Every structure is written in structure tokens, then in C-alpha cells.
Amino acid sequence: ADLGSGVLHWSVDNYGNGRTPIMGGIIAAFQGHHAAPWTITERGFCNNVWKLCIPFGIPTVAAITALTGPMTSMFFTVFCMMEILSQELHKWSHMSAKEV
């Protein structure tokens, strides 16, 4: 999850803009975060992680579960949960110890 997140983060930080086809919204959000990083700390949990629930949420986990065995399913379920939670952990990195 860290490698995938790192590659995605590096690429959208450095290439494209909000008008880039398909990835424009993600690129704009990532680049906007670097212009105003404190705004992430003002979001509640659901508002902070909902966009990651689209690619890593219940439909993805359900599809993996239907197509694989229990061990593979468990691996990808934990992977998807950690990917979603990484956004909240990232928010905490922008907060003081008292705020967390």
C-alpha cells in the first residue's frame, strides 16, 4: 500500500493539472493540498476518507471475496482498509499532538 500510494502521490504532485483527462480531479486535490495543507485537519473522518472508499470500499472487497479464496480475500480486505485509513493518518501528520 505504501509503495502504491507513494508512486501515485509523486506522479500527481509532479505531472498534470485539474484539466488533465480522467485524473484531473485527483491531481487538483493533491496539488491543492500542498498549497493549503492545514485544510485536511478541518475535515471530519467521513469527509476525509470517503473518496478512497470508492476504489477501496465494499464493492471492491466484495468482488475480491467472490473471486478468490479466504486468505487472498483477507489480505485484500486488510489492504483496502489500511489504504482508506492512511488518509486519516495523513491528516494526523498535519496536526499537533494535542489535536490528535
C-alpha positions as CSV (number, residue, x, y, z in Angstrom):
1,A,0.0,0.0,0.0
2,D,2.8,2.4,0.8
3,L,4.6,1.9,-2.5
4,G,1.4,2.3,-4.5
5,S,0.4,5.4,-2.5
6,G,3.9,6.8,-2.9
7,V,4.0,6.3,-6.7
8,L,0.5,7.8,-7.1
9,H,1.3,10.7,-4.8
10,W,4.6,11.5,-6.6
11,S,3.1,11.3,-10.0
12,V,0.1,13.6,-9.3
13,D,2.2,16.1,-7.4
14,N,4.5,16.5,-10.4
15,Y,2.5,15.9,-13.5
16,G,-0.7,17.3,-14.9
17,N,-3.3,19.7,-13.5
18,G,-7.0,20.0,-12.9
19,R,-7.8,19.8,-16.6
20,T,-5.9,16.5,-17.2
21,P,-8.3,13.9,-18.6
22,I,-9.5,11.2,-16.2
23,M,-7.0,12.1,-13.3
24,G,-7.7,15.9,-13.3
25,G,-9.8,15.9,-10.1
26,I,-7.3,13.8,-8.2
27,I,-4.4,15.9,-9.4
28,A,-6.1,19.1,-8.4
29,A,-6.9,17.7,-5.0
30,F,-3.3,16.6,-4.4
31,Q,-1.7,19.8,-5.6
32,G,-4.3,21.9,-3.7
33,H,-3.4,20.0,-0.5
34,H,0.2,21.2,-0.9
35,A,-0.9,24.8,-1.4
36,A,-3.1,24.6,1.8
37,P,-2.1,21.5,3.8
38,W,-3.9,22.6,7.0
39,T,-7.4,22.3,5.4
40,I,-7.2,18.5,5.8
41,T,-7.2,18.9,9.6
42,E,-10.6,20.6,9.5
43,R,-12.4,17.6,8.0
44,G,-14.3,15.0,9.9
45,F,-13.4,11.3,9.5
46,C,-16.1,10.5,6.9
47,N,-15.5,13.7,4.9
48,N,-11.8,12.9,4.9
49,V,-11.9,9.3,3.7
50,W,-15.0,9.0,1.5
51,K,-13.1,9.4,-1.8
52,L,-10.9,6.4,-1.0
53,C,-14.0,4.3,-0.2
54,I,-14.9,4.4,-3.9
55,P,-11.9,2.4,-5.2
56,F,-11.2,0.5,-2.0
57,G,-14.6,0.1,-0.4
58,I,-17.2,-2.5,-0.1
59,P,-17.8,-3.2,-3.9
60,T,-14.0,-3.9,-4.4
61,V,-13.8,-6.1,-1.3
62,A,-17.0,-7.9,-2.3
63,A,-15.6,-8.6,-5.8
64,I,-12.3,-9.9,-4.5
65,T,-14.1,-12.1,-2.0
66,A,-16.3,-13.6,-4.7
67,L,-13.4,-14.2,-7.0
68,T,-10.7,-15.5,-4.6
69,G,-10.2,-17.8,-1.6
70,P,-10.4,-16.8,2.1
71,M,-6.7,-16.0,2.6
72,T,-6.5,-13.8,-0.5
73,S,-9.7,-12.2,0.4
74,M,-8.5,-11.4,3.9
75,F,-5.3,-9.9,2.6
76,F,-7.1,-7.6,0.2
77,T,-9.7,-6.6,2.8
78,V,-6.9,-5.5,5.2
79,F,-5.0,-3.8,2.4
80,C,-8.1,-1.9,1.3
81,M,-8.9,-0.9,4.9
82,M,-5.4,0.3,5.5
83,E,-5.4,2.3,2.3
84,I,-8.6,4.1,3.4
85,L,-7.2,4.7,6.9
86,S,-4.0,6.1,5.5
87,Q,-5.9,9.3,4.6
88,E,-6.8,9.8,8.3
89,L,-3.3,9.0,9.4
90,H,-2.1,11.6,6.9
91,K,-4.4,14.1,8.4
92,W,-2.9,13.4,11.8
93,S,0.5,14.2,10.5
94,H,-0.6,17.7,9.9
95,M,-2.0,18.1,13.5
96,S,-0.3,18.9,16.8
97,A,-0.1,16.1,19.4
98,K,-2.8,17.9,21.4
99,E,-5.2,17.9,18.4
100,V,-4.8,14.2,17.7
